[in-house]
Amino acid sequence: MFGGSGAILFAKNPNREFEVFNDFNSDIVNLFRCVRDRPFAFIKEVGFFPLVSREEFTLLKNLLEHSEYDDSFIKEETDIAKRCLKAPDFEIVKNILESRASIYDVERAAAFYKIIRTSYGSGCKSFGGRTVNFHSCLEQIYSASCRLNGVIIENKDFEALIKQYDRPESFFYCDPPYYETEDCYEVGFSKENHQRLHDTLDNIKGKFLLSYNDCDYIRNLYDGYVIVETSRLNNLGQRYNAGGEFKELLIANYDVNELEEHSSKQLTLFDEGEFYEKDYIESFGYQRQNNHSFYVPKNFRNRV
């Protein structure tokens, strides 16, 4: 959900059942589909020329602004199918190929990838003033293609996707545009959408984990859920405020300590009698700033 760079997907082990990556930005989805299904064509296109100037950055930005898709590979596949298949089968394959022409634009995917890598803060809006050796990325791209094998890649509105895949055993990780920072994203996200996301998650059968910026509006909106305070380095602000951090919230409709609490533990002579009072949230990497950095409503276990 709101897949973005796919950092969470690539950091976790593949699910034995199935995984779904979704983003409403069609360029992100096209990029992931090309990396998954046409990795060698994508690698060839990415390595064609380096991006070393603002003028080349602008050229690629202009490329992304047109709405036409590169369907040259469809013609090649269609010609091969016509020679190898009988008429009835050929017509079926032809229709399938033509319907896929708009979702495998390698040229567009490569342009978008280069813009991400060379733009300021990966925001895709302005040239970051630095060069990137794309040849050094080729092995990483192929590894990403292998990881995406078997992953369902969707380009849907979050509400439609959640309702489609919601089951008691489903787990949704959502990283929506942060509240009042929506202008930083290519795809808009109104205040009504923040409310709609809450209402959608409030009625699911499965579990969700939601990441947001720490603000009063989001705290009030998700009052009654598990809320964990955490922080990360403010990457964009490091130039002006070295070590500066950005406060975030992790919000869930389940006990985030559940796995740790019910897993086997090895006792040692050095537990000092605190084993059963251990603050399991620390195992997730969150540092307590004070006594209120982890909230679990009193009636939480009864409402989930």
C-alpha positions as CSV (number, residue, x, y, z in Angstrom):
1,M,0.0,0.0,0.0
2,F,1.5,3.4,-1.0
3,G,4.5,1.2,-2.1
4,G,6.9,4.0,-3.0
5,S,10.5,2.8,-3.2
6,G,9.5,-0.7,-1.9
7,A,12.0,-0.4,1.0
8,I,9.8,-2.5,3.3
9,L,9.2,-5.2,0.6
10,F,12.9,-5.5,-0.2
11,A,13.9,-5.6,3.5
12,K,11.6,-8.5,4.4
13,N,11.8,-12.2,3.4
14,P,9.4,-13.3,0.7
15,N,6.0,-14.5,1.8
16,R,5.3,-18.1,1.1
17,E,1.6,-17.3,0.3
18,F,1.6,-14.1,-1.8
19,E,2.6,-10.4,-1.6
20,V,1.1,-7.4,-3.2
21,F,2.9,-4.1,-4.0
22,N,0.6,-1.2,-4.7
23,D,1.0,2.5,-5.6
24,F,-1.3,5.0,-7.2
25,N,1.6,6.6,-9.1
26,S,1.5,4.8,-12.5
27,D,5.2,5.6,-13.2
28,I,6.2,3.8,-10.0
29,V,4.1,0.8,-11.0
30,N,5.5,0.8,-14.5
31,L,9.0,0.9,-13.1
32,F,8.4,-2.1,-10.8
33,R,6.7,-4.1,-13.5
34,C,9.6,-3.5,-16.0
35,V,12.2,-4.4,-13.3
36,R,10.3,-7.6,-12.5
37,D,9.3,-8.8,-16.1
38,R,11.8,-7.1,-18.4
39,P,14.9,-6.7,-16.3
40,F,17.5,-7.1,-19.2
41,A,15.7,-4.6,-21.4
42,F,15.5,-2.2,-18.5
43,I,19.2,-2.7,-17.6
44,K,20.1,-2.0,-21.2
45,E,18.1,1.2,-21.3
46,V,19.4,2.4,-17.9
47,G,23.0,1.8,-18.9
48,F,22.6,3.5,-22.3
49,F,23.9,6.9,-21.2
50,P,24.9,8.6,-17.9
51,L,22.9,11.5,-16.6
52,V,25.4,14.2,-15.8
53,S,23.7,17.6,-16.3
54,R,20.6,19.6,-15.6
55,E,19.8,19.7,-19.3
56,E,19.6,15.9,-19.5
57,F,17.5,15.8,-16.4
58,T,15.1,18.3,-18.0
59,L,15.0,16.1,-21.2
60,L,13.9,13.1,-19.2
61,K,11.3,15.1,-17.3
62,N,9.8,16.2,-20.7
63,L,9.8,12.5,-21.7
64,L,7.7,11.6,-18.7
65,E,5.2,14.4,-19.5
66,H,4.0,12.8,-22.7
67,S,1.2,10.2,-22.5
68,E,2.3,7.8,-25.3
69,Y,3.8,4.4,-24.5
70,D,6.6,2.6,-26.2
71,D,5.0,-0.4,-27.8
72,S,7.8,-1.5,-30.1
73,F,8.3,-4.8,-28.2
74,I,4.6,-5.6,-28.7
75,K,5.1,-5.6,-32.5
76,E,8.1,-7.9,-32.2
77,E,6.2,-10.3,-30.0
78,T,3.2,-10.2,-32.2
79,D,5.2,-11.0,-35.3
80,I,6.7,-14.0,-33.6
81,A,3.3,-15.2,-32.4
82,K,1.9,-14.8,-35.9
83,R,4.6,-17.1,-37.4
84,C,4.2,-19.7,-34.6
85,L,0.5,-19.9,-33.9
86,K,-2.6,-20.8,-35.8
87,A,-5.1,-18.0,-36.5
88,P,-7.5,-18.6,-33.5
89,D,-4.7,-18.8,-31.0
90,F,-2.8,-15.9,-32.5
91,E,-5.8,-13.6,-32.1
92,I,-6.0,-14.4,-28.4
93,V,-2.3,-13.8,-27.9
94,K,-2.4,-10.6,-30.0
95,N,-5.2,-9.2,-27.8
96,I,-3.3,-10.0,-24.6
97,L,-0.1,-8.4,-26.0
98,E,-1.9,-5.3,-27.0
99,S,-3.6,-4.9,-23.7
100,R,-0.2,-5.0,-22.0
101,A,1.4,-2.4,-24.2
102,S,0.8,0.4,-21.7
103,I,2.3,-1.4,-18.6
104,Y,5.8,-2.3,-19.9
105,D,7.3,1.0,-21.1
106,V,11.0,0.4,-20.5
107,E,12.1,3.7,-21.9
108,R,9.7,5.6,-19.6
109,A,10.7,3.3,-16.6
110,A,14.4,4.0,-17.2
111,A,13.8,7.7,-17.4
112,F,11.8,7.7,-14.2
113,Y,14.5,5.7,-12.4
114,K,17.2,8.1,-13.5
115,I,15.1,11.1,-12.4
116,I,14.6,9.5,-9.0
117,R,18.3,8.8,-8.6
118,T,19.5,12.3,-9.6
119,S,16.8,14.6,-8.3
120,Y,17.0,16.5,-5.0
121,G,15.8,14.3,-2.2
122,S,14.5,11.8,-4.8
123,G,11.6,14.1,-5.2
124,C,11.6,14.0,-9.0
125,K,11.1,17.8,-9.2
126,S,14.6,19.4,-9.4
127,F,18.1,18.3,-10.4
128,G,20.1,17.3,-7.4
129,G,23.4,18.6,-8.8
130,R,25.2,15.2,-8.6
131,T,26.1,12.4,-11.0
132,V,25.2,8.8,-10.6
133,N,27.2,5.8,-12.0
134,F,24.3,3.8,-13.3
135,H,26.5,0.9,-14.3
136,S,27.1,0.3,-10.6
137,C,23.4,-0.1,-10.1
138,L,22.9,-2.9,-12.7
139,E,23.5,-5.8,-10.3
140,Q,21.2,-4.2,-7.8
141,I,18.5,-3.9,-10.4
142,Y,18.8,-7.6,-11.3
143,S,18.6,-8.6,-7.6
144,A,15.5,-6.5,-7.3
145,S,14.0,-8.3,-10.3
146,C,14.6,-11.6,-8.6
147,R,13.0,-10.4,-5.3
148,L,9.9,-9.1,-7.2
149,N,9.3,-12.5,-8.8
150,G,5.9,-13.7,-7.7
151,V,4.9,-10.3,-6.3
152,I,1.6,-8.9,-7.5
153,I,2.1,-5.3,-8.6
154,E,-1.1,-3.2,-8.5
155,N,-2.0,0.4,-9.5
156,K,-5.1,1.0,-7.6
157,D,-6.8,3.3,-5.2
158,F,-6.0,2.2,-1.6
159,E,-9.6,1.6,-0.7
160,A,-10.3,-0.7,-3.6
161,L,-7.1,-2.6,-3.0
162,I,-7.7,-3.1,0.7
163,K,-11.3,-4.4,0.1
164,Q,-10.0,-6.8,-2.6
165,Y,-7.3,-8.4,-0.5
166,D,-8.8,-8.1,3.0
167,R,-9.0,-11.5,4.8
168,P,-8.5,-12.4,8.5
169,E,-5.0,-13.5,7.7
170,S,-4.1,-10.4,5.6
171,F,-1.5,-7.9,6.8
172,F,-1.4,-4.4,5.3
173,Y,1.5,-2.0,5.7
174,C,0.5,1.5,4.7
175,D,2.8,4.5,4.2
176,P,0.5,7.3,3.0
177,P,1.6,10.8,2.2
178,Y,2.2,12.5,5.5
179,Y,-0.4,15.0,6.7
180,E,0.2,18.6,5.5
181,T,3.2,17.5,3.5
182,E,1.2,16.3,0.5
183,D,2.7,18.8,-1.9
184,C,6.0,16.9,-1.7
185,Y,4.4,14.0,-3.5
186,E,3.7,13.5,-7.2
187,V,0.2,12.2,-6.6
188,G,-2.1,14.4,-4.5
189,F,-3.7,13.2,-1.3
190,S,-6.4,15.4,0.3
191,K,-7.5,15.6,3.9
192,E,-10.6,13.7,2.9
193,N,-8.3,10.8,1.8
194,H,-6.7,10.7,5.2
195,Q,-10.2,10.3,6.7
196,R,-11.1,7.7,4.0
197,L,-8.0,5.7,4.8
198,H,-8.9,5.7,8.5
199,D,-12.5,4.6,7.8
200,T,-11.3,1.8,5.4
201,L,-8.8,0.4,7.9
202,D,-11.3,0.7,10.7
203,N,-13.4,-2.0,9.1
204,I,-10.9,-4.6,7.9
205,K,-10.8,-8.2,8.9
206,G,-7.0,-8.4,8.8
207,K,-4.2,-6.4,10.5
208,F,-2.5,-3.2,9.6
209,L,0.6,-1.2,10.4
210,L,0.5,2.4,9.4
211,S,3.4,5.0,9.4
212,Y,2.6,8.7,9.7
213,N,4.2,12.0,10.8
214,D,3.6,12.8,14.4
215,C,0.9,15.5,14.6
216,D,-2.2,16.2,16.6
217,Y,-4.6,15.5,13.7
218,I,-3.3,12.0,13.1
219,R,-3.1,11.2,16.9
220,N,-6.8,12.3,17.3
221,L,-7.8,10.4,14.1
222,Y,-6.3,7.1,15.3
223,D,-7.2,7.5,19.0
224,G,-8.0,4.0,20.3
225,Y,-5.3,2.2,18.3
226,V,-1.8,1.2,19.3
227,I,0.5,4.2,18.7
228,V,4.3,3.9,18.9
229,E,6.4,7.1,18.8
230,T,9.7,6.8,17.0
231,S,12.0,9.1,15.0
232,R,14.4,8.9,12.1
233,L,17.1,11.1,10.6
234,N,15.7,14.0,8.6
235,N,17.7,13.2,5.4
236,L,16.8,16.4,3.6
237,G,17.7,18.5,6.6
238,Q,21.2,17.0,7.3
239,R,22.9,19.7,5.2
240,Y,21.6,22.4,7.5
241,N,21.0,20.5,10.7
242,A,23.3,17.6,11.1
243,G,21.8,14.8,13.2
244,G,18.3,16.4,13.0
245,E,15.5,13.9,13.4
246,F,11.9,13.7,12.1
247,K,9.3,12.4,14.5
248,E,7.0,9.7,13.3
249,L,4.2,7.5,14.5
250,L,3.6,3.8,13.9
251,I,-0.1,2.9,14.3
252,A,-1.5,-0.6,14.5
253,N,-4.7,-2.5,15.1
254,Y,-2.9,-5.3,16.9
255,D,-0.5,-5.8,19.8
256,V,2.9,-5.1,18.2
257,N,4.6,-7.0,21.0
258,E,2.5,-10.1,20.2
259,L,5.2,-12.1,18.3
260,E,7.9,-11.4,20.9
261,E,5.6,-12.1,23.8
262,H,4.7,-15.6,22.5
263,S,8.0,-16.7,21.1
264,S,10.5,-18.9,22.9
265,K,13.2,-17.2,24.9
266,Q,16.6,-18.4,26.1
267,L,17.0,-17.5,29.8
268,T,20.6,-16.6,31.0
269,L,22.3,-15.8,34.3
270,F,22.3,-12.2,33.3
271,D,18.5,-11.4,33.0
272,E,18.5,-10.0,36.5
273,G,15.0,-11.1,37.1
274,E,13.5,-8.7,34.5
275,F,12.7,-11.3,31.8
276,Y,9.0,-11.2,32.1
277,E,8.8,-7.4,32.4
278,K,10.9,-6.8,29.4
279,D,9.8,-3.9,27.2
280,Y,9.5,-5.8,23.9
281,I,9.1,-2.7,21.9
282,E,12.8,-2.1,22.2
283,S,13.4,-5.2,20.1
284,F,11.7,-3.4,17.2
285,G,14.4,-0.7,17.4
286,Y,12.3,2.1,19.0
287,Q,14.0,4.1,21.7
288,R,11.8,5.4,24.5
289,Q,12.1,9.2,24.9
290,N,9.8,9.2,28.0
291,N,7.1,7.1,29.7
292,H,4.5,7.9,27.0
293,S,6.2,6.7,23.8
294,F,4.1,3.6,23.5
295,Y,0.3,3.8,23.8
296,V,-2.0,0.8,24.2
297,P,-5.6,1.7,25.0
298,K,-7.1,-0.1,28.0
299,N,-9.9,-1.7,25.9
300,F,-7.6,-2.5,22.9
301,R,-7.5,-6.3,23.3
302,N,-11.3,-6.3,23.5
303,R,-11.9,-4.3,20.3
304,V,-9.6,-6.2,17.9
